[in-house]
């Protein structure tokens, strides 16, 4: 732009839109007096730290505070664990003695064994289908062969007798016995 046009009064009025370039904040003249007086008072204060705490204030503050506060005093009921145990121990001892006597008195000395079962009872039991599947029958029979008498009879066979038996039987007969 041209300097002549730039400095012309019309050009300046068009940019500022006929407003004065200087303005004051809202309520400036109402608060300027308070601001000036506060600055003057601020300068009159000393630059030193004016706030100090008394000696040992923070160490004793809690104690002095609790002295001023009146907490209601409650009576505390103390329940002794020893007294409770002394009440329970006789009852536990009596219960254990009764349990011991009851188990010994009511225990049955007659234990069922395979020899005590008659063949008729066994046949009736099998006929009435108490055994649901073959695996339970096998378990029943296996349990009887675990008897100590059977184990003693097996242990009485010597190794030499077993070897002699195996040498006398031909292999075809042995295989037939194993398959059946």
Buried (B, 14 or more C-beta within 10 A) or exposed (E): EEEEEEEEEEBEEEEEEEEEEEEEEEEEEEEEEEEEEEEEEEEEEEEEEEEEEEEEEEEEEEEEEEEEEEEEEEEEEEEEEEEEEEEEEEEEEEEEEEEEEEEEEEEEEEEEEEEEEEEEEEEEEEEEEEBEEEEEEEEEEEEEEEEEEEEEEEEEEEEEEEEEEEEEEEEEEEEEEEEE
